Amino acid sequence: MYTKMEYVTMLLVVGMVALAQYVGVNDVIFPEIAALAFGAWVMEDRPWPGAAWTIWFSPTLGAATGVLIVHCLATSLVLMVAVAFLFVLLELKVCRSAMSPSFSAAILPIIAHVEGWVYPASVCLATAVIALLTHRNDTRKARHGKAAFTKPPPRSGHETHRQEWAHYGKLVLFIALVAALCAQSDWLYIMSPPLIVAFIELNHPGSALRRQSMPRFTLLLFACALAGTLWMALVTRLASGPPWLAAGLAVATALLLAKRLRLASPPALALALIPTILPPRFLYVYPLQVLAGSLLFIAASRLWFKSAASA
């Protein structure tokens, strides 16, 4: 039913949540780890072009950026999210990295009010495990004459450069608008960090996701969020079981949903893990917020980011 690397992904997630429970520090949990492991280990083609070391460095830098913003810029949600987005964008550009999950790493501490440095340390450790195993797999592929990874396509020309930054400007503006909506309504998880990553990847020029069925994509995102909520409710609330068991079952369910819907989307795996860190007041409304956010982001992608489809 599951491949070897899918079992390894589940084991990594279970270990992370179990460690958080053992030390009594929820900041150890980084839901995007499920997405990173799925994209790097399970998908046939890694969705983030570049060397394996970027899987470790970029999200770690993003996590540290997010915590630093919480400490130094404790102001409005809109400003903090916009600044975090801009900083991560610049970091990815300087490092020539395509690791879009870094946005999630930076925005999560802002939404979840994470102030401890345990969080970036945990991200550093977990992503290092993923990067090391990915590097080993890349080396093995290279020995057999297969491409270990793909390089980002080069951009040339003043017009292309201008269009690229105009695209980034639209992304920042829309994320800021969604953050303003969330701040007014208290529906914070309309902009759940994995949804932001999905939105960025959906609007990347030449994105394969844009050729997929959007109703099916929306269903996958919502179903994974619902699965995570249901397992947390059943295991931890009803049966008084450990969160690591709920996390493992949530990821296992998300993997089955991806296979059933024939749609590979790493952010969907992360959405299934978000309930492990949710305050009780958000748990049962979380799937509805993800559904609302999914519809909002996909509508914006279709109406405002049409050029990405042909770029």
C-alpha positions in Angstrom: 0.0 0.0 0.0 2.8 2.4 0.9 6.3 2.6 -0.6 9.4 2.4 1.5 10.0 6.1 1.4 6.4 6.8 2.4 7.0 4.7 5.5 10.2 6.7 6.2 8.2 9.9 5.8 5.7 8.8 8.4 8.4 7.7 10.7 10.1 11.1 10.5 6.8 12.9 11.3 6.0 10.5 14.2 9.5 11.0 15.6 9.2 14.8 15.4 5.8 14.9 17.2 6.9 12.3 19.8 10.0 14.4 20.6 7.8 17.5 21.0 5.6 15.5 23.4 8.6 14.1 25.3 10.3 17.5 25.9 7.0 19.3 26.4 7.7 21.9 23.8 5.3 22.2 20.9 7.6 24.5 19.0 9.6 21.4 18.0 6.8 20.6 15.5 7.2 22.0 12.0 4.3 20.7 9.8 6.1 21.5 6.6 8.5 18.6 7.3 5.8 16.3 5.9 5.7 18.3 2.7 9.5 18.4 2.4 9.9 14.7 3.0 7.1 13.9 0.5 8.6 16.2 -2.2 12.2 15.1 -1.7 11.7 11.4 -1.0 8.4 10.2 -2.4 7.8 12.2 -5.6 9.5 11.0 -8.7 10.7 14.5 -9.6 11.6 16.8 -6.8 9.3 19.9 -7.1 12.1 22.3 -6.0 15.0 22.6 -8.5 18.4 22.9 -7.0 21.0 21.1 -4.8 19.9 19.0 -1.8 21.6 21.4 0.7 19.0 24.0 -0.1 16.4 21.7 1.5 18.2 22.3 4.8 19.5 25.8 4.5 16.6 27.8 3.1 13.8 26.6 5.4 16.2 27.0 8.4 17.0 30.5 7.4 13.2 31.2 6.9 12.4 29.8 10.3 15.0 32.0 12.0 13.7 35.0 10.0 10.2 34.4 11.2 11.1 34.2 14.9 13.4 37.3 14.6 10.4 39.2 13.1 8.2 38.1 16.0 10.9 39.4 18.5 11.8 42.7 16.7 8.7 43.7 14.8 5.8 42.8 17.1 3.3 44.9 15.3 0.3 44.3 13.0 -0.2 40.9 11.5 -0.3 42.4 8.0 3.1 44.1 8.3 4.8 41.1 9.9 3.6 38.7 7.2 4.5 41.1 4.4 8.0 41.7 5.8 8.5 37.9 6.3 7.5 37.3 2.8 9.8 39.9 1.4 12.8 38.7 3.5 12.3 35.1 2.4 12.0 36.2 -1.2 15.3 38.0 -1.0 16.9 35.1 0.8 15.9 32.7 -1.9 17.1 35.0 -4.6 20.5 35.5 -3.0 21.0 31.8 -2.4 19.6 30.9 -5.8 17.2 28.5 -4.0 13.7 27.4 -5.2 12.6 26.2 -1.7 9.1 27.7 -1.5 8.4 25.9 1.8 10.7 28.5 3.3 7.8 30.9 3.2 5.8 28.6 5.4 8.8 28.3 7.8 8.9 32.1 8.2 5.1 32.8 8.4 4.2 30.0 10.8 5.8 31.6 13.9 4.0 34.8 13.1 0.6 33.1 13.0 1.2 30.7 15.8 3.0 33.3 18.0 6.2 31.2 18.2 8.9 33.1 20.0 11.3 30.4 21.1 14.5 29.6 19.2 13.7 25.9 19.7 11.6 26.2 16.6 14.3 27.1 14.1 16.7 24.6 15.8 14.1 21.9 15.2 13.6 23.0 11.6 17.4 22.9 11.2 17.7 19.3 12.5 14.7 17.9 10.7 15.6 19.4 7.3 19.2 18.3 7.7 17.9 14.7 7.9 15.9 15.2 4.8 18.7 16.9 2.9 21.3 14.2 3.8 19.1 11.4 2.7 18.2 13.3 -0.5 21.9 14.0 -1.2 22.6 10.2 -0.9 19.7 9.5 -3.3 20.9 12.1 -5.7 24.5 10.7 -5.6 23.1 7.2 -6.3 21.1 8.5 -9.3 24.1 10.3 -10.6 26.1 7.0 -10.6 23.5 5.4 -12.7 23.5 8.3 -15.2 20.3 9.9 -14.1 19.8 13.5 -13.4 20.0 14.0 -9.7 18.2 17.4 -9.8 17.2 20.1 -12.2 18.5 23.6 -12.3 16.2 26.6 -12.3 15.7 27.8 -15.8 17.9 30.9 -16.6 16.2 34.2 -17.1 17.6 36.8 -19.5 16.6 40.2 -20.7 15.4 43.4 -19.0 11.7 42.6 -19.9 11.9 39.2 -18.3 13.5 40.6 -15.2 10.9 43.3 -14.9 8.0 40.8 -15.3 9.6 38.6 -12.7 9.6 41.3 -10.0 6.1 42.5 -11.0 4.9 38.9 -10.4 6.6 38.9 -6.9 5.0 42.3 -6.2 1.5 40.9 -7.0 2.2 37.9 -4.7 3.3 40.1 -1.8 0.3 42.4 -2.3 -2.2 39.6 -2.4 -0.7 37.9 0.7 -0.9 41.2 2.6 -4.6 41.6 1.6 -5.4 38.1 2.8 -3.5 38.8 6.0 -5.6 41.9 6.5 -8.8 39.8 6.0 -7.6 37.2 8.5 -6.7 39.9 11.1 -10.2 41.4 10.9 -12.1 38.1 11.0 -9.8 36.0 13.3 -9.9 33.3 10.7 -6.1 33.1 10.8 -5.8 29.8 9.0 -7.4 31.1 5.8 -3.8 31.9 5.2 -2.4 28.7 6.7 1.3 28.7 5.8 1.1 25.5 3.6 -1.7 27.2 1.6 0.6 30.2 0.9 3.2 27.7 -0.4 0.6 26.0 -2.6 -0.4 29.5 -3.9 3.2 30.4 -4.7 3.8 27.1 -6.5 0.5 27.3 -8.3 1.5 30.6 -9.8 5.0 29.8 -10.6 5.6 30.3 -14.4 5.0 27.0 -16.2 3.6 25.3 -13.1 2.3 21.8 -13.8 -0.3 22.3 -11.1 -2.2 24.8 -13.3 -2.9 22.0 -15.7 -4.5 19.9 -13.0 -8.2 20.0 -12.1 -8.7 22.8 -9.6 -11.8 21.2 -8.0 -9.7 18.1 -7.4 -6.8 20.2 -6.0 -9.2 22.0 -3.7 -10.6 18.7 -2.5 -7.2 17.4 -1.8 -6.2 20.4 0.3 -9.5 20.4 2.2 -9.6 16.6 2.7 -6.0 16.6 4.1 -6.9 19.4 6.6 -10.0 17.5 7.6 -8.1 14.3 8.1 -5.6 16.0 10.4 -8.5 17.5 12.4 -10.4 14.2 12.7 -7.4 12.2 13.8 -6.4 14.8 16.4 -10.0 14.8 17.7 -10.4 11.1 17.7 -7.0 10.1 19.1 -6.2 12.9 21.5 -9.6 14.2 22.6 -11.8 11.1 22.4 -9.3 8.3 23.2 -6.8 10.4 25.2 -4.1 9.0 22.9 -0.7 10.5 22.0 -0.4 13.3 19.4 2.3 11.4 17.6 -0.2 8.6 16.8 -2.7 11.2 15.4 0.1 12.8 13.4 1.2 9.5 11.9 -2.4 8.6 10.9 -3.0 12.0 9.5 0.1 11.7 7.2 -0.9 8.2 6.2 -4.3 9.3 5.3 -3.0 12.3 3.3 -0.7 10.0 1.3 -3.7 7.8 0.5 -5.8 10.8 -0.5 -3.0 12.0 -2.9 -2.9 8.6 -4.5 -6.7 8.3 -4.8 -7.0 11.8 -6.3 -3.8 11.2 -8.5 -2.5 14.6 -7.5 0.9 15.1 -5.8 1.0 18.3 -3.7 3.5 18.6 -0.9 1.6 21.4 0.9 -1.4 19.1 1.3 0.7 16.9 3.6 1.7 19.9 5.7 -2.0 20.9 6.0 -2.7 17.4 7.6 -0.1 18.2 10.3 -1.2 21.7 11.2 -3.8 20.4 13.7 -1.0 19.1 15.9 -0.1 22.7 16.8 -3.5 24.3 16.8 -5.0 26.0 19.9 -8.3 24.2 20.9 -10.4 27.1 19.7 -9.2 26.6 16.1 -9.2 22.8 15.8 -12.8 22.2 14.6 -13.1 25.3 12.4 -9.6 24.7 10.8 -10.9 22.6 7.8 -13.5 25.2 6.9 -10.8 27.9 7.1 -8.5 25.9 4.8 -11.4 25.4 2.4 -12.2 29.1 2.4 -8.5 29.9 1.9 -8.1 27.3 -0.9 -11.0 28.8 -2.8 -9.7 32.3 -2.3 -6.2 31.6 -3.4 -7.3 29.5 -6.4 -9.7 32.2 -7.5 -7.0 34.8 -7.3 -4.6 32.5 -9.2 -7.2 32.2 -12.1 -8.2 35.8 -12.2 -5.1 37.8 -11.3 -2.2 35.5 -12.2 -3.2 34.3 -15.7 0.2 35.2 -17.2 1.8 32.5 -15.1 0.1 29.8 -17.1 1.8 30.9 -20.3 5.1 32.1 -18.9 
